[in-house]
Amino acid sequence: MENQEHTPADRNTTTTTTTTSSGGGMAFIVGALVVVVAGLAYFVFGGELDGGGESDVNITIDGAGDAVEGAAEAVEGVASGANE
């Protein structure tokens, strides 16, 4: 019999690490940002997103009678002087 030399087969070890993520944390953050932006838009536009609402503003100044008593005549005098 022939003398056969037996060598052990080369051993190769391969380690593979696979990580999977569903992205749940990122989806939660994006969803929260969408809610915040929608809330800010609601308050900025005053709850009327169409912008067609009209509002009346009434301003009353008490005690200013003496200061504006001759204002109408003064404005008329300036306007008539400018036309001449």
Summary of the structure (lengths in Angstrom):
residues: 84
radius of gyration: 42.0
end to end distance: 138.2
largest distance: 138.2
contacts: 86
relative contact order: 0.04
helix: 40%
strand: 0%
